[in-house]
Amino acid sequence: MNHELIDRYIYAVTRRLPLKSRADVEQELASLISDMLEARCGAVSPSDKDVRVVLTELGHPSQLAAKYSGDEGRALIGGAYFLMYKFVLKLVLPIAAAGVALASVMGLVLNGGPEHTFSGIAMAIFGPIGGAFAGAIQAFAVITFLFAVLEWKKVKLADGDFLSALPPVPVKNERVKPWEPIAGMVLCVLMALVFLAFPQVMGGWLDGAGWIPALDVAVMRSLWLPIALWAALGIGKEVLRLAEGRYTRRLAIAASAANPVIAACAVIAFWSGRVMNPVFLEHMGEIFGEEKLFNTLFEKGHLFFLGVVFFALVLETVMLWVKARKYGNN
């Protein structure tokens, strides 16, 4: 039978189970609920009260999910605690890794940037990576300890009328794929790493002059505050997207609040032509001579980049509002 509360209950049970087992569990659980309602109501069509009674008899979705997952017998963290534990790990570990990596980049920049030696460059590259692993391991240890205490104390994860708190069932295109916000966090850290630690990687190789950075390294590192704030806000948006798991009005509101600040940070960092390396522009002028189009393109490259940033921010905000309205999510 079709009933919204039943659909929401089944979704709440299966949402944290492995993908390969969800379809079988959904089918089995739907059949079980149907049999229980038939035994209770016979030939009479079940009422909303009958549905609520049957679902209450089945128990809290997290407890039922633990039975289907086979995690009830875990020694340190078991049952419903283990499912919640895995969910929190998936949410917190990438956040901790991205945060520590960004902090490593900022520490490197505030200490004067990487040394122009092989060991200095290697430290600048692998330092944030090692910091990300260290942050993830520390978060793993803390979360494991907290859930072990919950298991030991047998703290109840939920009480009262859990049926009223069941999440709505999202349609396929409404769901946020977990890898998307994680990739977004990685990109934010890489942006900060390139702009602040290694701005010299953006440039060109010229005969007789060697590699010439397109950006002024000293100027870029002096702009660490707006760039760091830009990266931090970007990570924050991705954290919220990962936590929500679907496109909601809250995501649209967060983007509407954060994106203007990000745009302002981009303007502070790139509006002025001083971010461009004058030596690079001079060589480009010698190469292209009277070709005004190419000279203008190089001289105004920072404004072109700003235009791309603005377009991406506006597009993201509009798309989030469109999806929030389309799916009617709060």
C-alpha positions in Angstrom: 0.0 0.0 0.0 1.1 3.6 -0.6 1.4 5.7 2.5 3.7 8.7 3.0 4.6 7.8 6.6 5.5 4.2 5.5 7.7 5.5 2.7 9.4 7.9 5.1 9.9 5.2 7.7 11.5 2.8 5.2 13.7 5.6 3.9 14.8 6.4 7.5 15.7 2.7 8.0 17.6 2.3 4.7 19.3 5.6 4.2 22.5 4.6 6.1 22.6 1.0 4.9 25.1 0.0 2.2 23.7 0.8 -1.3 23.9 -2.8 -2.4 21.5 -4.0 0.3 19.0 -1.1 0.3 16.6 -2.4 -2.4 16.3 -5.8 -0.8 15.7 -4.2 2.7 13.1 -1.8 1.2 11.2 -4.7 -0.4 11.4 -6.9 2.7 10.4 -4.1 5.0 7.5 -3.0 2.8 6.2 -6.6 2.7 6.5 -6.9 6.5 4.6 -3.7 7.2 1.9 -4.7 4.7 1.5 -8.1 6.5 1.4 -6.4 9.9 -1.3 -4.0 8.7 -3.3 -6.8 7.2 -3.1 -8.8 10.4 -4.3 -5.8 12.4 -7.0 -4.5 10.1 -8.1 -7.5 8.0 -10.1 -6.4 5.0 -10.6 -2.9 6.4 -8.4 -0.2 4.9 -5.8 0.8 7.5 -6.2 4.3 9.0 -3.3 6.7 9.8 -3.6 5.5 13.4 -3.1 1.9 12.4 0.0 2.8 10.4 1.5 4.7 13.3 0.8 1.8 15.7 2.5 -0.7 13.4 5.5 1.4 12.8 5.8 2.1 16.5 5.8 -1.6 17.1 8.6 -2.1 14.6 10.7 0.4 16.7 13.0 3.3 16.0 14.4 3.3 12.4 18.0 3.4 13.7 17.5 0.3 15.8 15.8 -1.6 12.9 18.6 -0.5 10.5 21.1 -1.9 12.9 19.4 -5.3 12.7 19.5 -5.3 8.9 23.1 -4.1 8.8 24.3 -6.9 11.0 26.2 -4.5 13.3 24.3 -5.3 16.5 27.1 -7.6 17.8 29.9 -5.0 17.6 32.1 -5.1 20.7 33.2 -1.5 21.1 30.3 0.3 19.3 27.3 -1.7 18.3 23.8 -1.5 16.9 22.2 1.8 16.3 25.3 3.5 17.8 27.5 2.0 15.1 25.3 3.2 12.2 25.3 6.7 13.7 29.0 6.4 14.3 29.7 5.7 10.6 27.5 8.5 9.6 29.3 11.0 11.8 32.7 9.8 10.6 31.7 10.3 7.0 30.6 13.8 7.8 33.3 15.0 10.2 36.5 13.4 8.8 36.6 15.3 5.5 35.8 18.5 7.4 38.6 18.0 9.9 41.0 17.1 7.0 40.1 20.2 5.0 40.3 22.5 8.0 43.7 21.3 9.2 45.0 21.4 5.6 43.9 25.0 5.2 45.4 25.9 8.6 48.7 24.3 7.4 48.7 26.5 4.2 48.0 29.6 6.3 50.8 28.7 8.7 53.2 28.3 5.7 52.2 31.7 4.2 52.4 33.6 7.5 55.9 32.2 8.0 57.1 33.7 4.8 56.1 31.1 2.2 58.0 27.9 1.2 61.8 28.0 0.6 62.8 27.7 -3.1 64.5 24.5 -2.5 63.5 20.9 -3.2 63.0 20.2 0.5 61.1 23.4 1.0 58.7 22.8 -1.9 58.2 19.2 -0.9 57.4 20.3 2.7 55.0 22.9 1.3 53.2 20.3 -0.8 53.2 17.4 1.6 52.8 19.4 4.8 49.1 20.2 4.2 48.5 16.6 3.0 50.1 15.2 6.2 48.1 17.8 8.2 44.9 16.6 6.6 45.7 13.0 7.5 46.6 14.0 11.1 43.4 16.0 11.5 41.3 13.1 10.2 43.0 10.7 12.5 42.5 12.9 15.5 38.8 13.4 14.7 38.5 9.7 14.2 39.9 9.1 17.7 37.7 11.6 19.4 34.5 10.4 17.7 35.3 6.8 18.4 35.9 7.6 22.1 32.6 9.5 22.4 30.6 6.8 20.8 32.3 4.1 22.9 31.1 6.1 25.9 27.6 6.2 24.5 27.7 2.5 24.0 29.0 1.9 27.5 26.5 4.1 29.1 23.7 2.9 26.8 22.5 6.5 26.2 19.3 6.6 24.2 19.7 8.3 20.8 16.1 9.2 20.5 13.0 9.2 22.6 9.3 10.2 22.2 7.4 10.3 19.0 10.1 9.4 16.5 7.5 9.1 13.7 6.9 12.8 13.6 10.7 13.4 13.1 11.0 11.0 10.1 12.8 12.7 7.2 11.0 13.1 3.9 11.9 10.8 1.1 14.1 12.7 -1.4 13.8 12.0 -5.1 16.8 10.9 -7.0 18.0 14.3 -8.4 17.3 15.9 -5.0 20.0 14.0 -3.2 23.6 15.4 -2.9 26.2 12.8 -3.8 28.7 12.7 -0.9 31.7 13.0 -3.2 30.6 16.3 -4.5 31.0 18.4 -1.3 34.2 16.5 -0.4 35.6 17.4 -3.8 34.5 21.0 -3.3 36.4 21.1 0.1 39.5 19.7 -1.6 39.3 22.4 -4.3 39.0 25.1 -1.7 42.2 23.9 0.0 44.0 23.6 -3.4 42.9 27.1 -4.3 44.4 28.5 -1.1 47.6 26.5 -1.6 48.1 27.7 -5.1 47.2 31.4 -4.6 49.1 31.7 -1.3 51.9 29.2 -1.2 52.7 28.7 -4.9 51.3 31.6 -7.0 54.4 31.3 -9.2 53.1 28.1 -10.8 50.8 30.3 -12.9 53.0 31.8 -15.6 54.8 31.0 -18.8 58.2 29.8 -20.1 60.0 32.4 -22.3 63.2 31.8 -24.3 66.1 33.4 -22.7 64.1 34.4 -19.5 62.9 31.0 -18.3 59.8 30.6 -16.2 58.1 33.9 -15.3 55.2 34.0 -12.9 52.0 35.8 -14.2 51.2 36.9 -10.6 53.2 38.9 -8.3 54.2 36.4 -5.5 54.7 39.0 -2.8 51.5 40.8 -3.5 49.5 37.6 -3.6 50.8 36.5 -0.2 50.0 39.9 1.3 46.4 39.2 0.4 46.3 36.1 2.6 43.3 37.3 4.7 40.6 37.7 1.9 41.9 34.5 0.2 41.8 32.5 3.4 38.3 33.8 4.2 37.2 32.9 0.6 38.5 29.4 1.1 37.0 29.1 4.6 33.5 30.2 3.4 33.8 27.8 0.5 34.6 24.9 2.9 31.7 26.0 5.1 29.2 25.8 2.2 30.4 22.3 1.3 30.2 21.2 4.9 26.5 22.3 5.0 25.8 20.6 1.7 27.4 17.3 3.0 25.4 17.6 6.3 22.0 18.3 4.5 22.4 15.5 2.0 19.8 17.1 -0.3 19.1 20.4 -1.9 17.2 22.6 0.6 16.2 26.1 1.2 18.8 26.3 4.0 21.5 25.6 1.4 20.2 28.4 -0.9 20.1 30.8 2.1 23.6 29.9 3.1 24.9 30.5 -0.5 23.0 33.8 -0.7 24.8 34.9 2.5 28.2 33.5 1.8 28.6 34.2 -1.9 28.5 38.0 -1.7 31.2 37.8 0.9 33.3 35.5 -1.3 32.7 37.9 -4.2 33.9 40.8 -2.0 37.1 38.8 -1.1 37.7 38.1 -4.7 37.4 41.8 -5.5 39.8 42.8 -2.7 42.3 40.3 -4.0 42.0 40.6 -7.8 40.4 43.9 -8.7 43.7 45.8 -8.6 46.1 45.2 -11.4 49.0 45.0 -8.9 48.5 41.3 -8.6 49.9 40.9 -12.1 53.6 40.5 -12.3 55.0 43.6 -14.2 57.9 41.6 -15.6 55.5 39.1 -17.1 53.4 41.8 -18.7 56.5 43.5 -20.0 57.7 40.3 -21.7 54.2 39.7 -23.1 54.2 43.2 -24.6 57.5 42.5 -26.3 56.2 39.2 -27.7 52.9 40.5 -29.1 54.0 44.0 -29.9 51.1 46.0 -31.3 48.6 43.2 -30.9 46.3 45.1 -28.5 43.9 42.2 -28.1 46.5 39.9 -26.6 48.1 42.7 -24.5 44.8 43.7 -23.1 44.0 40.0 -22.3 47.2 39.6 -20.3 46.9 43.0 -18.6 43.3 42.5 -17.7 43.6 38.8 -16.9 42.7 39.4 -13.3 39.4 41.0 -14.3 38.6 38.1 -16.6 39.2 35.7 -13.6 36.9 37.9 -11.5 34.2 37.6 -14.1 34.5 33.8 -14.0 34.2 33.8 -10.2 31.2 36.1 -10.3 29.5 34.0 -12.9 30.1 30.8 -10.9 28.8 32.3 -7.7 25.6 33.7 -9.3 25.0 30.4 -11.1 25.5 28.4 -7.9 23.1 30.6 -6.0 20.4 30.5 -8.7 20.7 26.7 -9.1 20.3 26.2 -5.4 17.2 28.3 -5.2 15.7 26.6 -8.2 16.3 23.2 -6.8 15.0 24.2 -3.4 11.8 25.5 -4.9 11.4 22.6 -7.2 11.7 20.0 -4.4 9.9 22.2 -1.8 12.6 21.6 0.8 13.0 23.7 3.9 
